[in-house]
Amino acid sequence: MRFKARVAVVVLSTMIAFYAIIGGLMTKTGEAVARQSPANQLEVFDEVLSHIIRNYVDQPDLEKVRIGSLRGLAEGVDIYSAYLTPEQVKQYNPAANQAEIGVVLSKVGGYAYTLAVLKGSPADQAGIRKGDFIEYIGKVPSRELSLYDAQQLLSGPAGSPIELRIVHLGQSRKISVPRARIIQPVIESRAEEAGIGYIRVTTLVDGKANEVKSQLSDLVAKGAQKIILDLRDSSNGKLQEGVAVANLFIGTGTLARLEGKESRDLQSFAADPNKVMFNGPLTVLTDRTTANAAEIVAAAVRDQKRGEVVGDRTFGAGTEQKLFSLSDGGALLITTAKYAPASGKAFIEEGVTPTVKVERPAEPEVAPTDSDDDDSDETPQTVHPKVEPQATPPAEDIQLKKAIEILKQAPAKSAAPTKRAAINSSRNRTRNDDYEFAT
């Protein structure tokens, strides 16, 4: 009975998700509009539920059916939306600084997918790499989890281990990774060549725009007249931090937008010329691991023709969710806003296409093969020490090489902003509420 009840849940969830997805893809013909109407969707839902109650071979657990259908509805919208049970609502605290393993998650092909791995984190030390799939979290297949649920399972008390089955290039292995309080990687910079400064931005969480500002100021003081801004592996962060970084290089136009329902602008972020710190030649590096707030920077540089964006197309992310309470004590976490460039589609719909496409040789993404056996008796590989570096030399960074080549061809000019702007910039620390919100 339990098995067949689970089947009913899966069937119902799949059907509801199917209708939700198909409804979003159908063209605006008369028939399509009718099928997309809320009344039509409720009618189909009622038909399925009636068949389960009347015709299912055993007495179904309607509570499981209901929860399964709600989860299917949420996941049929996008990977960032989720149904939270009453127990999850009590624990919901997006501001909580929980211990975790240090990965930026997404979902690809239904599986949890590591978009980026934070440098020095437990995941990094365990050998988890960007592009790896997480097939199991504990004993739960990631295909059965919403992105929210997967992230919650990876969090927990500091020092506690979590068992994972990782799939890298089609090869599966089980490891045990200790959770820890994550320290976000620092913004790194160096002199790449004479007159060319390099800044590596791997995260844009709170405060990172000020770190970029400090590193940029230091490079200019040391004689940098041209800058490479490396946004590869930068997958997490906040819209305001992305805007602040873009404003260090761009003094005119709209830097980003926050889109609401039906693509209506909720906010528009205009550049402040007094915040510009660098006017010299600029190139930006991007690839598939560039997402979220970093896409704001790349798109602003591209759209304002401030410099070349070199590399691969970005991942396409950047959303905001809101929690809506439900009568059963649960809640619906649903996407209510999307990050977008000055013009065009939101990043989640269309990533940032570089102005100079340079595809870096990369390992292919090989999703896990379907299997009902999680090999739960296999002893996980407990990983605490750092993975030993490979003896083979690193592959040439052809994207960085191209960025340097472009900058060498660009004529040098005054890298510093006007005297007045420089004075204002040095006096005022970047603050989220300093930006003009144009409607």
N, C-alpha and C positions, 0 to 999 in steps of 0.2 A: 504493500500500500504506500509506504513512504517513497519507494522508487517511482511509482506511477504518479504520485502527487508532485514529485520533482519534475517529472516529464510535463505535467500540466502547466507548471510554473514556467518552464522553459518555452513551451509552445506558445503560451499566452504572451510572455514577454517578447518573444521573437516576432509574433504577429503585430503587437502594438508598435514595437520599434520599426518594423517593416513599413507599416502604414505611415508612421511619422516621417520616416526618411523619404519614402516615395512621395508623400504629400509635398515635401520641400523641393523635390526635383521636377515635378510635373509642370508643364507649360501652362500658361494662363488661358487655356481654352475653356469653353463653357463647361465641358464635362469635367475637366481637371478642377475647376473652381468648385464645382458641386462636390467632388470627392474630398476636397480639402476643407469643406465646411465643418465646423465643430459638431453640428448636429449629425452629419454623416459619420464622423469618427466615433461619436458616442453610440450610434446605432450599431456599428460594427463591434465595438467593445461589448455592448450588451448581448449581441448574438453569440459571441465567443463564450462569454460567461454563462449564458443560458445552456449552451451545449455542454459545458463542463459540469454544470449542476445536474442536468437531466440525463446525459448520455455517458459520462465518464464511468468506467467499469467499477471503480471503488468510490467510497465517500471521500471527496477531495478535502484537503485542508484549505479552506477558503482564506484563512489568514495568510498562508504562504502564497496563495494565488494573488491576493491583493498586493502584498509587498513585492512579489515578482513583477506584477504588471506595472506598479509605480516605478520600480527601478528601470524597467524597459522603456517606459515613457520618457524618463529623464535622460537616459543614455541615447535615446533616439533623437534627441535634440542636438547635443554635442558631447564631447568627452569630458567637458568641465562641469557639466550639470549632474546632479545626483539626488536621489531620495535618501533622506536620513531618518532612521528609526527614532522613536522617542528616546532610547538610550543614547544614541549618537548625538541627538540634539542637546542633551544634558552635558555632554562632554565637549560640545562644539566651542572652540575658542581660537579663532584664526590668529590672535595675537600671542598665543602661548609659545614660548621658546622651548619646544620639546627636543629631546635628544633624537637624532636621526642618523642616517648612514652617509649622507652627503651626495645625493644624486638629484638631478632635475628630471622629473618623470614626464612622459607623455604616453600616448597609446598609439601603436601602429599595428594594423592587422588584428586588432582585438587584444593584443598582449601589452603589458607594461613595457615601456621602452625607455632606455636611458639616453635622454637627449644630451646631457652633459654630466660629468663627474667632477665635483669640486676638488681642487688640488689639495693634497694632504689629508683628505677626509678618510674615514674608515673604508668607504667604498673604493677609494683610490688605492689605499694600502692593500685591499683585498684583491686587487687586480681587475675590478669591474671597469669596463671601458665604455666610452660614448658609443652608441650604436648597438650595445648589447641588449638582448631581450631578457626580461625577468619572467620566466615561465611559471614558477611557483613562489609564493611568499608564505613561508611555513608549509602547510599542507594544502593551501588553497591555490588553485590555478588562477593566474592573473586575468584570464579570459572571463572569469566569473565575477570579477571585481570592477567597480567603477574606479575611475582615476582617483577620486576622493578616498575611497576605501583602501586602495593600494597605498596611498600616501600615509593614511592613518596607521596601517599595519606596519609600515616601516619606521614609525615613530614609537617611542616608549621610554622607559627609564634609562638614564645614562649608564652604560656598562652592560646592559642586558643584550644578549645576542639575538639575532634573527636569522633563521635558516632560509636560504634562497637557492633556487635552481636557476642558474644563469646560462643563457645560450649565446655563444660567441662564434660567429661564422658557421653556424649549424652544429657546433659541438657543445654538448650539455655537461654541466658540472654542478655539484652541490657544494655550497660554502656556508659558513657561519660567520656573520659579520657583527661586531659589537656596535651598538649605538653609542653616539657621543654628542656632546654639545658642539655644534658646528661653528667654526670660526671662518667667516667668509674670506676668500683669498684677497690679498692686498693688490692694489693696482701697481703694476710693474712698469718701469721705463728704463730706457738705455739710449745711448748714442749709437745708432745703427751704422752710420758712416759719417764722414765729415759734413756737418751742417744738417744732417737728417736725424731727427729724434723719433723714437719708437715708444708707443704707449700700449700696453696690453691690458684690456678691460675684460675680465672673465665674469664679472657680476655687476649688477647695477641696483643692489639693494640700498636701503637708506644710508646716506653718507658717502657713497662711492663717487658721486659727482664732485664733491669737494676733494676727494683723493686725486681724481683726474686733474682737477684744477691745480692742485699743488704740484703734481708731477709735470704738468705742462709748463707751469711757471719756472720750475727748476731747469727743464730742458732749454727753454728760451734764454734763461740767464746764462746757460753754458754755451750759447751760440747756435742753437738749433734754429734753422730758417725754414725747414720743411718738416712736416710731421706725418708719420704713419700711425693710424689709430686701428689697432687690431681688435675686432669685435668677435672673433671666432671663439667658440666655447662660452660666449656670454648669453645665457639662456634664461636667467631669472632676474627679477628686479621690478621697479615701479616706473610708471609712466613719467612722473615728475622728475625722476633721476635721469631718464633718457632725454627729456626736454632740456634739463640743466646742462648736460654734457654737450648736446647739439648747440646750445646757445653760446658755448665757449668759442665756437668757430663760426657761427652764423648770426648775423645781426639784423636781418630783414626777413619779412615774410612769416608765414605760418609754419611752425615746426612740427605740430602734431594735432590730431583731433581725437576726441572721445566720442564714439558713435553710439547712439541708442537705437531704439526700435525703429525699423524701417529706414535705417541709415541716417536718421536725423542727428545732427550735431548736438551733443550735450555740452561740450566745451571745445574751445579752440585755443591753442597755445601759441601766442605770438612771440616772436623773437624780441629781445630787449637789447638794443645796440650797446648799451652801457655794460653789458655782461660779457661782451666779446673779449677774449684774451689773445687770440691768434688769428692773423689775417694772411699768413703765408700759404704756400702750396700744401695741399692735404690729400692724402689717400686713405681710404677705409677698407679694411679687409673683412670679408664675410664668408660664411659657408653655411651648411645645413644646421650647424649647432648655434648659429646666431638667431636669437628669438626674443620676443617680448620687448622690453625697454630698449635693447640694443638695436632692434629694427627701426625704432623711432630715429635714432642717430643716423643710421645708414640711409634711410629714406629722406631725411631732411638734407643731408649732404648731397644726395643725388638730385632731389627735386629743386633745390635752390642753386644747383650747378656750382656748388662750393668746392668740389673735388671729384676725383674718380672713386667709384666703389668697385673694388677688385675682388674676384673670387667666384664663389658659387651662390646660387639663390638661397635666401634664408629659409628657416623652417616654417615660419608663419604661425605666430601665436600672439598673445596679448589680449586678455579679457578680464572683466570684473564680474564677480558673482554676488548675489544677494540671497539671504535666507528668508523664506516665506513659511510661516507656521501653518500647520494643517490640523484639522479637527481631531485626528487620531493621536496627537501629541508629537508626531513626526514633523518633518519640514522638507521643503523643496529648495535645494541650492541650485539656482538657475542663473545663467549668464544674462546680464542686463546691459552690458556695455562692452565695446570692442575698441582696441587701440587702432588708429588709422593714420596714414600719412596726410599731408596737406591736401591732396586730392587723390581720388581713386579708391579702390576697395580696401577694406580693413585687412590687416596683416593675416588674420586667421583664414581669410578667404584667398588671399594672394600674397605670398611673401615678397620680399624685396629682391628684384632682379638687378644684378650688378651692371654697371656701365661697361666694365671690362671683364668678360667672363674668362676665368681661368679655373679649370677643373683640376683639383688636386687628386692624385691617385689615392683612392680610398678603398678600404675593405668593404666588400658587398654586404648588405644587410640580409641575413638569412634567418627568417622567422622560424620558431620552433615547429616541428612536425606534430600533427595531431596525435595525441596519445592519452589513453585513460589511466595509464600506470605512472604514478609519480615516484616510483622506486623509493618509497618512504623508508624502507629498511636500510637503505644505503647510508653509511655514516658520512655526515657532512664534513667537509674540509674546513676546519677552524683556521681562520686567517687573522693573525695579529701583526706579524712583522711585515715590513714593506716588501713588495715584490722586487726581486733583483732585476736590475736593468739588463736588457738584452745586449749581447755582445756585438750584434750587427749595428753599423752606423745608422743614424737616423736618415730618413729619406730627405732629399732636398726640398725645401719649402719654396715651390715654384710660385705660389701666390705672393709671398713676401718679396721674392726676387723681382716679380713683375711690378709690384708697388714701388720698389726702389728705382727700377728702370724708368718708370713714369715720372717720379720726382726729379731724377737727374736731368730729365729733358725739360722740366718746368723752370722758367726763369725765376731766380730768387728775387724777392721783394721784401719790404718791411714786414717782419713777422708779427710785430707788436701792434695793437690797436692804437687809436689816437691817444694822445696824452691824457685827455679828459676821461676817456673810457678806461684807460689803464688805472688811473687814480681811483675811479669809482669801483673798479673790479677788485683792487687790492683792499679797499675799505670794507666792502660788503661781501660777506660769505653767502654762497648760494643757498637760498631758501625756497622751499616748494611754493610758499604763498607769495613769492615775489613776481610771479608771472602774470601777465595780462591775460585774462580770460575773455576772448572775443566771441560774441555770439553771432 
